């Protein structure tokens, strides 16, 4: 039986075909090629930003350890970093400073929160700078932009897929079809985008009654009234659409206070912030146990080597959604620059639009394909599920990354 392909540090981790990596160097090769990262490194979304930073820095080191940009004579990849802060305005200011201070950038990535990504890409698009993002909002790639590349499934696609999968799992576990659901979420761009199709038709299509629909402006000050309404509505499960760790903690603590932790009331979160190690330190571990989280990417079997090295390098307990996206985006940029045999941002963008590969950086996604469509959306991008089991998030869906089965919490 053939073994599962994995990404080795100096072999396939070089992330490109042999032909692409052995192109002759140009006469005037740069000593370095610059890429950029904008992430929230301060404010309520900073923990996710720091995890992205860790993944990105490791990827830069891996590219250079493997020989740099081979088609440019081994030019070293360097990354400049900017803080998106805690608002869309600050994120946009960071993008403007980046463009002004770094005129020779080949590409960039980041933003994290979709609201930030929307502001950042207004700036990067005018500069014709290819920008990779994991932001979920459909608006990111619905504006006709030519230089924006969305690696995650869009919020609309996630909304269409999440509830049917949850319903199937719940029906098997409960022995009956769920009939009632509750929604808790903030009013950020990705959440608005995610909930739009759910309210428009998904609930009706699945025969679900919405017994509570609680939307707030982050950061959340108090969750008491929200949880009281959930308790009154008695949903079969709750879709939790918060977007930052502090709100996650507040909600989990309040759920537990009212006897509605994830072991008793099935909670389905969305986004990598639910899986940051920091959350385990901020709330009681039993409050997280059984929590189900839908994410846009999670390390699979083919990224086992990367995961092992990340944990050893950073001391983090696991390699999750945020870190693997940043790692993947740096590797994708390096691959595109190498294939373009140029740091020219327009050539890099053209290469990103035409690449269609199933090796190298494609192995950093559960579906194993790296190609972007005419709007900049990654073709075939699918959702993943992890669940907190024995104190850590464990991949449970799809089969390409699953190491355990999902356990549906028992309800009274």
Buried (B, 14 or more C-beta within 10 A) or exposed (E): EEEEEBBEEEEBBBBBBEEBBEBEBEEEBBEBBBBBBBBBBBBBBBBBBBBBBBBBBBBBBBBBEBBBBBBBBBBBBEBBBBBBBBBBEBBBBBBBBBBEEBEEBBBBBBBBBBBBBBBBBBBBBEBEBBBBBBBBBBBBBBEEBBBBBBBBBBBBBBBBBBBEBBBEBBBEBBEEEBEBBBBBBBBBBBBBBBBBBBEEEBBEEBEBBBBBBBBBEBBBEEBEEBBBBBBEBEBBBBBBBBBBBBBBBBBBBBBBEBEBBBBBBBBBBBBBBBBBBBBBEBBEEBBBBBBBBBBBBBBBBBBBBBBEBBBEEBEBEBBBBBBBBBBBBBBBBBBBBBBBBBBEBBBBBBBBBEBEBEBBBBBBBBBBBBBBEEBBBBEBBBBBBBBBBEEBBBBBBBEBBBEEEBBBBEBE
